[in-house]
Amino acid sequence: MNRLLIATCLLAGCAGGGHNASPPEVYDFGLPVARLAVDARWANVALEVSASPWLDSREIEYRLLYEDPLKLRSYSASRWAAAPRLLLSQRLRQQLGLVGAGAPAACLLRLDLQEFSQVFATPASSRAMLLGRASLVDARRQLIGERPLAIEQPAPTADARGGVVALVAASDDLGRQFAAWLNDLEKHGRLQGCRSTAGESQ
C-alpha cells in the first residue's frame, strides 16, 4: 500500500472487517460560549439556517483537493451529534442572543449554508471551509442587508478531530462577523425596527 493510499485510508477511517469495530466518535460544538452582546439588543431577531441537502446529515464531510475536489467524502468513524446546520444555529443563538426560527420576532436573520467541510490541500495539510450567504429582513420581509460569507480556519491535525476543531473555530468566527455586521447596520440606523425593548433601554 503506497503512502497516498495509506493517508487516504486514515482520512476515511478505514478499519478491518471484524465484528468488534468501535462505535463512531461523536462531536458537537462543545460547551456554550459567552454572548458577544452584553445586553438583549438582538433578542427581537430570529435566526433561520438553511443548508444544502448533504449538510442535513450527521456526516463530517471533507474534500481532497489534490485528488478530486469535486468528490465529497465523509469520515466513517466520526459523526456530528446533529446535522451541522442545527449545531451552527445553536451556536449563533448562544453568541448573539437571537431567538429560533418561528419565534415571534421583528426581524429575521437568514443564513444559507453552502459548504461546511474540511478541505485537504495535501494529505498532511487541511483547513475548514464555511461558505454561504446571509440576509436580514424586517417584519414585512423587506431586505435590510445581505452579504456573502467565506471563512477558513487551519486544522491542527489532518483527521476528523482536526477538522471538527477548525469547523467550530470557523463557526465562532462567523458569530463574530455577524455581531460586527449587526453593529454596523445599527450604527447606520438600519436596525431600529429590530431592537428589543430591553436593548433600547441600555
JOGI-V807445 format. One record per pair of residues at least 4 apart in sequence whose C-alpha atoms are under 8 Angstrom apart, sorted by sequence separation. I is the first residue (numbers start at 1). J is the second residue. D is the distance in whole Angstrom. If there is no record, write none. Layout:
i = (I,I)
j = (J,J)
d = (D,D)
This chain:
i = (1,2,3,4,5,6,7,8,9,10,17,37,51,52,53,55,64,65,75,80,82,83,84,85,86,87,88,89,90,91,92,93,94,99,120,121,122,137,138,157,158,159,160,161,162,163,164,165,166,167,168,169,170,171,172,173,174,175,176,177,178,179,180,181,182,183,184,185,186,191,195,196,197,198,1,9,16,51,63,64,82,92,93,120,121,137,138,157,158,185,186,195,15,63,92,93,99,120,137,138,156,157,185,186,63,64,93,101,119,120,136,137,155,156,63,118,119,135,136,137,155,63,118,119,135,136,156,182,62,63,118,119,135,136,155,156,61,62,117,118,135,155,61,62,116,117,134,135,154,61,62,116,117,133,134,153,60,61,115,116,133,134,153,59,60,115,116,133,134,59,114,115,132,133,153,113,114,115,131,132,153,60,113,114,131,132,152,59,60,113,114,130,131,151,59,60,112,113,130,131,58,59,111,112,129,130,58,111,112,129,130,151,58,111,128,129,151,58,59,110,111,128,129,57,58,109,110,127,128,57,58,109,110,127,128,56,57,109,127,128,55,56,85,108,109,126,127,55,56,107,108,126,55,107,108,125,107,108,126,84,106,107,125,126,106,124,125,51,105,124,50,123,128,49,127,49,126,130,128,129,127,128,49,130,48,129,130,47,128,118,47,117,144,118,117,27,47,116,24,25,26,27,28,46,47,48,24,25,26,27,28,45,46,47,48,23,24,25,26,27,28,42,43,44,45,46,47,63,65,66,24,26,42,43,44,46,61,62,63,64,65,66,138,42,43,46,61,62,63,64,65,66,138,40,46,60,61,62,63,64,65,29,33,37,46,62,64,28,32,35,36,37,46,64,34,35,36,37,44,45,46,48,50,55,12,33,34,35,44,45,46,47,48,49,50,51,52,55,12,13,14,29,32,33,35,43,44,45,46,47,48,49,50,51,52,12,13,44,45,46,47,48,49,50,51,52,11,12,13,45,47,49,12,13,92,96,91,92,95,91,78,88,92,96,75,107,106,107,106,106,60,60,8,7,4,27,29,36,37,36,11,11,10,11,45,44,45,44,42,43,44,42,43,41,42,41,40,41,43,41,42,40,41,39,40,41,39,39)
j = (5,6,7,8,9,10,11,12,13,14,21,41,55,56,57,59,68,69,79,84,86,87,88,89,90,91,92,93,94,95,96,97,98,103,124,125,126,141,142,161,162,163,164,165,166,167,168,169,170,171,172,173,174,175,176,177,178,179,180,181,182,183,184,185,186,187,188,189,190,195,199,200,201,202,6,14,21,56,68,69,87,97,98,125,126,142,143,162,163,190,191,200,21,69,98,99,105,126,143,144,162,163,191,192,70,71,100,108,126,127,143,144,162,163,71,126,127,143,144,145,163,72,127,128,144,145,165,191,72,73,128,129,145,146,165,166,72,73,128,129,146,166,73,74,128,129,146,147,166,74,75,129,130,146,147,166,74,75,129,130,147,148,167,74,75,130,131,148,149,75,130,131,148,149,169,130,131,132,148,149,170,78,131,132,149,150,170,78,79,132,133,149,150,170,79,80,132,133,150,151,79,80,132,133,150,151,80,133,134,151,152,173,81,134,151,152,174,82,83,134,135,152,153,82,83,134,135,152,153,83,84,135,136,153,154,83,84,136,154,155,83,84,113,136,137,154,155,84,85,136,137,155,85,137,138,155,138,139,157,116,138,139,157,158,139,157,158,85,139,158,85,158,163,85,163,86,163,167,166,167,166,167,89,170,89,170,171,89,170,163,93,163,190,167,167,78,98,167,76,77,78,79,80,98,99,100,77,78,79,80,81,98,99,100,101,77,78,79,80,81,82,96,97,98,99,100,101,117,119,120,79,81,97,98,99,101,116,117,118,119,120,121,193,98,99,102,117,118,119,120,121,122,194,97,103,117,118,119,120,121,122,87,91,95,104,120,122,87,91,94,95,96,105,123,94,95,96,97,104,105,106,108,110,115,73,94,95,96,105,106,107,108,109,110,111,112,113,116,74,75,76,91,94,95,97,105,106,107,108,109,110,111,112,113,114,75,76,107,108,109,110,111,112,113,114,115,75,76,77,109,111,113,77,78,171,175,171,172,175,172,160,171,175,179,160,193,193,194,194,195,160,164,123,123,123,164,168,176,179,179,158,159,159,160,194,194,195,195,194,195,196,195,196,195,196,196,196,197,199,198,199,198,199,198,199,200,199,202)
d = (6,6,6,6,6,6,6,6,6,6,8,7,6,7,8,8,6,4,7,7,7,7,6,6,6,6,6,6,6,6,6,5,7,6,8,6,7,5,5,7,6,6,6,6,6,6,6,6,6,6,6,6,6,6,6,6,6,6,6,6,6,6,6,6,6,6,6,6,5,6,6,6,6,7,6,5,8,7,8,6,6,8,5,6,6,5,7,4,7,5,5,6,8,6,8,6,8,4,4,7,5,7,6,7,8,8,7,8,5,7,6,5,5,8,6,7,6,7,5,7,6,5,6,6,8,5,8,8,6,6,4,7,6,6,7,7,7,5,6,6,4,5,6,6,7,6,5,6,6,4,8,6,7,7,5,5,5,7,7,5,6,6,7,6,6,5,7,4,7,7,8,5,6,5,7,8,5,7,8,5,6,7,6,5,5,7,6,8,6,4,8,7,5,6,5,6,5,7,6,7,6,6,7,5,7,5,5,6,6,6,6,8,7,5,8,5,7,5,8,6,7,5,7,7,5,7,5,7,5,5,7,6,6,5,6,5,8,4,4,6,7,7,7,6,7,6,5,6,7,7,5,6,7,6,6,8,4,8,8,8,6,5,8,6,5,8,6,6,8,6,7,7,6,6,7,8,8,8,5,7,7,5,6,7,7,8,8,7,7,5,7,8,7,7,7,8,6,7,7,6,6,6,6,6,6,7,4,5,5,5,5,6,5,5,5,7,5,6,5,6,8,7,6,7,6,5,5,7,7,7,6,6,6,5,7,5,8,5,6,6,6,6,7,6,6,8,5,4,5,5,5,6,7,7,7,7,6,5,6,7,7,7,8,8,8,8,8,7,7,6,5,6,6,8,7,4,6,7,8,5,8,7,8,8,8,7,6,6,5,6,6,6,6,6,6,6,7,7,7,6,7,7,7,6,7,8,6,5,5,5,5,5,5,5,6,5,5,7,5,6,6,6,6,6,6,8,7,6,5,7,8,7,8,8,8,7,8,8,6,8,7,7,6,7,7,8,7,5,5,8,7,8,7,6,7,7,6,7,8,7,8,6,8,7,6,6,8,6,7,7,5,6,6,6,7,6,7,8,8,7,7,6,4,7,5,7,6,7)
